[in-house]
Amino acid sequence: MANKNLHTIERICCVCRKLQPVAQMTRVVRVDDKFLVQGQQRLNGRGAHVCAFCVGGPHVLKCLSRSFKTAVPKEILQQISQANAK
């Protein structure tokens, strides 16, 4: 059998608003009023994606707060940069 249509899953970055493949993005999840950076396992909860180009940008915290409709703690920026470095 020949190649089936392979579909690449894409999401919109909450900072630059561009559609990009999920593999190039970091997902921040809100679970029970805690904010976590998704690693290898899939986490349930409200999520927002940040692309690799926007991780170090100045508007990340503001855009995440807009996506979650609540204030996001500054500690999440350090977790995002650590997750993106891996």
Contact map, one row per residue, 1 for C-alpha under 8 A:
11100000000000000000000000000000000000000000000000000000000000000000000000000000000000
11110000000000000000000000000000000000000000000000000000000000000000000000000000000000
11111100000000000000000000000000000000000000000000000000000000000000000000000000000000
01111100000000000000000000000000000000000000000000000000000000000000000000000000000000
00111110000000000000000000000000000000000000000000000000000000000000000000000000000000
00111111000000000000000000000000000000000000000000000000000000000000000000000000000000
00001111100000000000000000000000000000000000000000000000000000000000000000000000000000
00000111110000000000100000000000000000000000000000000000000000000000000000000000000000
00000011111000000000110000000000000000000000000000000000000000000000000000000000000000
00000001111100000011110000000000000000000000000000000000000000000000000000000000000000
00000000111110000011110000000000000000000000000010000000000000000000000000000000000000
00000000011111001111000000000000000000000000000010000000000000000000000000000000000000
00000000001111111111000010000000000000000000000111100000000000000000000000000000000000
00000000000111111000000000000000000000000000000111000000000000110010000000000000000000
00000000000011111000000000000000000000000000000001000100001100110000000000000000000000
00000000000011111100000000000000000000000000000000000100000000000000000000000000000000
00000000000111111110000000000000000000000000000000000000000000000000000000000000000000
00000000000110011111000000000000000000000000000000000000000000000000000000000000000000
00000000011110001111100000000000000000000000000000000000000000000000000000000000000000
00000000011110000111110110000000000000000000000000100000000000000000000000000000000000
00000001111000000011111110000000000000000000000000000000000000000000000000000000000000
00000000111000000001111111000000000000000000000000000000000000000000000000000000000000
00000000000000000000111110000000000000000000000000000000000000000000000000000000000000
00000000000000000001111111000000000000000000000000110000000000000000000000000000000000
00000000000010000001111111100000000000000000000011110000000000000000000000000000000000
00000000000000000000010111110000000011000000000011110000000000000000000000000001001100
00000000000000000000000011111000000011000000001111000000000000000000000000000000000000
00000000000000000000000001111100001111000000001111000000000000000000000000000001000000
00000000000000000000000000111110001111000011111100000000000000000000000000000000000000
00000000000000000000000000011111111100000000111000000000000000000001000000000000000000
00000000000000000000000000001111111100000001110000000000000000000000000000000000000000
00000000000000000000000000000111110000000000000000000000000000000000000000000000000000
00000000000000000000000000000111111000000000000000000000000000000000000000000000000000
00000000000000000000000000000111111100000000000000000000000000000000000000000000000000
00000000000000000000000000011110111110000000000000000000000000000000000100010000000000
00000000000000000000000000011110011111000000000000000000000000000000000000010000000000
00000000000000000000000001111000001111100000000000000000000000000000000000010011001000
00000000000000000000000001111000000111111110000000000000000000000000000000000000000000
00000000000000000000000000000000000011111100000000000000000000000000000000000000001000
00000000000000000000000000000000000001111100000000000000000000000000000000000000000000
00000000000000000000000000000000000001111110000000000000000000000000000000000000000000
00000000000000000000000000000000000001111111000000000000000000000000000000000000000000
00000000000000000000000000001000000001001111100000000000000000000000000000000000000000
00000000000000000000000000001010000000000111110000000000000000000000000000000000000000
00000000000000000000000000001110000000000011111000000000000000000000000000000000000000
00000000000000000000000000001110000000000001111100000000000000000001000000000000000000
00000000000000000000000000111100000000000000111110000000000000000001000000000000000000
00000000000011000000000000111000000000000000011111000000000000010011000000000000000000
00000000001111000000000011110000000000000000001111100000000000000000000000000000000000
00000000000011100000000011110000000000000000000111110110000100000000000000000000000000
00000000000010000001000111000000000000000000000011111110000000000000000000000000000000
00000000000000000000000111000000000000000000000001111110000000000000000000000000000100
00000000000000000000000000000000000000000000000000111111100000000000000000000000000000
00000000000000110000000000000000000000000000000001111111100100000000000000000000000000
00000000000000000000000000000000000000000000000001111111100100000000000000000001100100
00000000000000000000000000000000000000000000000000001111110100000000000000000000100000
00000000000000000000000000000000000000000000000000001111111100000000000000000000000000
00000000000000000000000000000000000000000000000000000001111110000000000000000000000000
00000000000000100000000000000000000000000000000000000000111111100000000000000000000000
00000000000000100000000000000000000000000000000001000111111111110000000000001000000000
00000000000000000000000000000000000000000000000000000000011111111000000101001000000000
00000000000000000000000000000000000000000000000000000000001111111100000000000000000000
00000000000001100000000000000000000000000000000000000000001111111110000000000000000000
00000000000001100000000000000000000000000000000100000000000111111111000100000000000000
00000000000000000000000000000000000000000000000000000000000011111111111100000000000000
00000000000000000000000000000000000000000000000000000000000001111111110000000000000000
00000000000001000000000000000000000000000000000100000000000000111111100000000000000000
00000000000000000000000000000100000000000000011100000000000000011111111100000000000000
00000000000000000000000000000000000000000000000000000000000000001111111000000000000000
00000000000000000000000000000000000000000000000000000000000000001101111100000000000000
00000000000000000000000000000000000000000000000000000000000000001001111110000000000000
00000000000000000000000000000000001000000000000000000000000010011001011111010000000000
00000000000000000000000000000000000000000000000000000000000000000000001111110000000000
00000000000000000000000000000000000000000000000000000000000010000000000111111100000000
00000000000000000000000000000000000000000000000000000000000000000000000011111110000000
00000000000000000000000000000000001110000000000000000000000000000000000111111111000000
00000000000000000000000000000000000000000000000000000000000110000000000001111111100000
00000000000000000000000000000000000000000000000000000000000000000000000001111111110000
00000000000000000000000000000000000010000000000000000000000000000000000000111111111000
00000000000000000000000001010000000010000000000000000010000000000000000000011111111100
00000000000000000000000000000000000000000000000000000011000000000000000000001111111110
00000000000000000000000000000000000000000000000000000000000000000000000000000111111111
00000000000000000000000001000000000010100000000000000000000000000000000000000011111111
00000000000000000000000001000000000000000000000000010010000000000000000000000001111111
00000000000000000000000000000000000000000000000000000000000000000000000000000000111111
00000000000000000000000000000000000000000000000000000000000000000000000000000000011111
